[in-house]
């Protein structure tokens, strides 16, 4: 089985290994596509400690494929087209104890992956495997939407022009009309405008009820912007993945003075995942526009070079086995 190993230095290596033995309650999936997530990129480029903690496993948690082998007494059969919900909870269902395919278990940057049967969801024949990879990040955004307790008349700012930022804005736009996106990549923002999302324009008194931060990494400007632009009694929801143990400097007095709050968004449930599938099915045309690059598994390093280049629009990169 061919797979990608992320080495200690963050560089990918295309290798071969024996298939893992199938366990009861799990299915063998032929991976067709796997999305390259912003959290993967944070680990590869910035977070050596987090990178080393999962270097024994195959990365990739946004994936879709076909059932290759499965128990006979379940709702799936060989040949079924599926998307994979990667989170694996223990009996407590506590979010901080959730494990994941692509982290504690082998994930989707490979030809085959073993997946718990309960983590599979069937996808229709008219939904591409590429779009099915977006179900996972859409579920992330849907979970954050519920945490924010949005009202129809809420004025909302999304900070970040990557996959999560754009998906967040699209989902919110289907619920309320005052949704704006703030980003830096001009090529990405052109696509944002083309799919009907309004762009942020700086005005001295331009404030928002709810702000979603979707950038993370090792910087503090996006959270500082969120504190600046939040209304009194507003709410900031952080989806961006910051490097482990990264410490940034924020002027928290300005947040507390407004009696505003800041909180994180982590994980999601199968209910969110199923709602995400419906959203992806109903918005195929717009979502196809944010898949900007496709690379074969063996060309994984080319995908990372595109991310580093930053010259052209780079939103969602899909790694394929097709």
Secondary structure, DSSP 8 states (H G I E B T S, - for coil): -EEEEE-TTS-EEEEE-------TTEEEEEEEEEEE-HHHHHHHHT-HHHHHHTTTS----EEEEEEEE--SSSS--TT-EEEE--EE--TT--GGG-EEBTTTB--SSBSEEEEEGGGEEE--TTS-HHHHTHHHHHHHHHHHHHHHT--TT-EEEEE--SHHHHHHHHHHHTT-SEEEEE-S-HHHHHHHHHTT-EE----TT--EEEEEE---BS--HHHHHHHHHEEEEEEEEE-S-B-TT------HHHHHHTT-EEEE-----HHHHHHHHHHHHHTHHHHHHHEEEEEEGGGHHHHHHHHHH-SS---EEEEE--
